[in-house]
Amino acid sequence: MALKEVSDMADEIKITKKAHKRGDDGYKIVSVRMKEELLGKLDELSAKTNRSRNELINILLNSAIDNVKVED
């Protein structure tokens, strides 16, 4: 956050607006529940690949989502 200088006698503090709002980069924030065992595997993979959980989840979902077949 960029703050403009204000004097000790100022009645208000002015804060500049951010250039981009959250989500403008095409990404949305989601929350996911998962079992500890799966989270442990994800953390192991994260350590081995030096990638964040977020990055790995996106890579894995992108790889798998087109291979799903819904059966009636």
N, C-alpha and C positions, 0 to 999 in steps of 0.2 A: 504494500500500500504506500503510495507516495503522499507524504504530508507536506503541505506548504508551511513555511515558517510563520509563526504567529508570535506576537509580542505578549509579554506577561499581562498586559491590560486588555487583551482581546476578549470580546464577548462570545465569540464563536470560533470553532476550529473548522477549517475548510479541508475537505479531503477530495482529491481528484477521483473521478470514476475510472473503473477498469476499462481497458480498450475492448475486451471480449468477455461475454458472459459465459458461464460454465455451460458446456454442451455445444458451443459453437464449433468445436473441432470435429463434430460428427460422432462423438462418443457419448454414451449415456452411462450413468452409474447404476449398478444393480447390486443387490445383496443376495448371497447364495449360502444356504445351509449345507454343510457336508460333514460326514463322519470324520472323526479324528484320524482314523487309519488312512483315508483318502487324502486328507490334509497333510499328513506325514509324508506320503508318497510325493505329493506336490512339492513340499519343502525340500525333499531329497533331490528331486529333479531340478529344482531351482538352484540348489547349491552346486550341483554337477554342471549345470549349463550357464551359471552366472546370469540368469534371467529372473525377473520378478515373477511373483505368483500371477499378477495381472497379465503380464506378457505371455506366460505359459498357458493360462486359461484361454486367452484369445487364440493362440496358435492351435491348441488342441481342439477347441470348438470349431474353428474354421476348417480344420482337417476332417472332422467327423460329421459335421452337419449335412453335407451333401451326400454322405454315404448312408443316411438313415432311410429305411424303408418302413412305411407305416402299413401294418397289416390290419385287415378288417376282422 
